[in-house]
Amino acid sequence: MKRMEKAPSKVTWGDLYSRQSSLGEESDQRAIGNYCELFAAAVGNVEWLRFCRNRSIGEIPADSKGFTAIHFAAQRGKLACLQILVDEYKFPVNQPTNNGQTPLHLVIHRDNKTMVLPCIHYLLRKKATINAQTQNGYTPLHIAAREGLLSCLKVLVENGANVHAQDAMGCKPIDFCKIWNHRTCARFLKDAMWKRDKKDFAHEMGNLKRLKDRLVVLEQHYLTEYHKEHKSLNEANFKNWLHCKLLLAHNTKQESDVLHSATDLTKIPESPGSQPSKKAFLEVNLRYLSQPTLQPVAAPAPFLCRPPVVRRPKVWDQNNNPARCPITQISYPQGIRLGVQPDPTQEHDLSNFVKVSPDRHGGARLHTVTGHLVVPVPQLPFEVVVRELYPSQKPYRMKVPEGFYPNSIKDVPQKRRLGNNTFCTDTLAMNLRETFDETFLTALRVHQGLPVLPSPKDSP
């Protein structure tokens, strides 16, 4: 009988790898094993990838550009390989290449239209950095805008991508849409940028409101301490003034007594044949000159920092007596404003406590009257901060009415344009023809281009 041959067994990837590794040296085997792992992640072969990872001992192989298995799996949109590498083998989800590209950068590609969204959702669930930048400054949003993937843009923006991020050349994602003519993506990013600006502005305005409330409390505390200090100084000055006043009054009384005694001495009747005593006059003069002359020191007027007082217009006087003068100003009638200045605001003004100065970035820098720097300051334009802290000095445009200016009839829009040859006057005479005077009719006759009107006297 003919001997039956044994059927060949199925060759697996492990057999090929074992045969290939037995032919080369150990360094070549490691290089080939690394290449097989990267290739398996790129083609999406899960069994081959697991076999290669089980052969390697804890190391993450990479090529010359810094690409590892997770980068190849993300670039090809292989979700199963990404899950195995991250969940089972603990690959870092933000592993960068030599150029700074993360798996989230590489997964956004127009060739992965069917798998790009599941891969993005998976990487974001694994805490992938959504605003990571490459060496050129590209974020995942830049790449999605360049590729024109509207669905990726929506997912990234909803998860907190920075729509104002700039690359190394200063280009934003919307600029990439304009360069590559992705109009739908550009419209979406423009709307997202507007919403983000409004949201950030509202957040910073809330911070400014809270900062203003704290500054108001600090101002009240400062004014309280300031008034206490000046009150004590005023009391001390008053005591010194009173002490000097009492001493002066006492000295004045002594002087009056001395002068009175001196005058009495001069009135001593002289006895016949005797001379006035010079010793008494010398004693009086010495007593007068020996007394110290003290002058009171005027107390300085205290400077009181008073908060601004808001005065609202009063109501009309209900009294109908014509002999009584009105108690209100005519410029502030009830319900009617005749002036062109804005009404006094009810908001607190910090112009006496806080000094606002612009910085080099277009923001504001705050200093108190005590010299302390106020930090942190909300990221708002200088004009907005000044308008909020100084409401009486910088009123809103809507609160200031425009003035009234005279307009000429030539500037009024009409169907027929009034040229230089057209007779026109700014004064409109809304009268009948019979009431026109001779001067006006003569001017009409002299003017060229208009029919000559008959005189009212000639009419029947």
C-alpha angles and dihedrals in degrees: 000000000000113000112246115233120229114250113245115254123236113273114230131198089254092058092050091048092048092049091047093048092050092059100053137052124269095262092049090048091054092049092048091048091052091049091050091051092052092045092049091052090049096051092040098239103157098188094049091047092052092047091051092047092050090054094053117076110227097305126118109222119215136180128236092282095051096256115150131185092275090054093052091046091050093045091054094040096242102162095178092055091047091053092049094048095047102036102034105026098030098233111180108255091213096049106150128212125224088275093049097254117151126199088261090060094048098046092062102086133129091235089064097057094134098045103028096090096049090048092049092049091049094049092047091051087054091057098259113178105254096194098043113144131212125220088276091051096252117154125195087260090058091053093046090051091049092050092045095233104157094181091055091049091054093049093047094047092048090053094052106273114168107249090190096054114134129206127217091284094049095253121146126209091261089057089058089053090052093048094050093038097242097156098173092051091046092054091049093049092047090054091045091050091051092050091046091051092050092047093048092046092051090049093050091046089054089052090049091051091052091046090052091052090053091048090052090054091048090049092052090049090047092050091049093053090042093054092046091052094047091045090056090046091050091050091049092048091048091051091050091047092048091048091050090047093053092048090049091049090049092049091047090054091050091049092051090051092050093048090046091053090046092053090047089052091053090052094058106125111245116234116229111271095013132108127223115266112255092191092068092053092050092051091051093050093047091051091050095048095045093061112098116238110222121188120201117246113232112237113237116247109255119240110229119193103216124188116244115270117225113213118197123202115267126236123257119276107256093204113109096200106126092201092062119087117237116256096211134069118254091225091065108049119168110272095355127088116201098173129082096222120097121256117262109270124235092217120108116259118216098187091114094052110029128049116205119203129173122248129212093264096059094259131109136264119206127208127175125221088258090061098252121141115234113224141214102031118191116253097253133129118273093246092054093051092048092048091051098045096037104039094160095052099040108036122183119266091242092056094056113075119216120248125248117254127185116247126204121230088239090065094053111104110249137171092243119052114233109226132189092270093056117098110229137154130197091229113079114209107210095186137112122272093249092060095057111114125230094255093058093046091049090053090052092051094049094050114091122233097034126095118253110254120215120244117259088239092059093054115098 
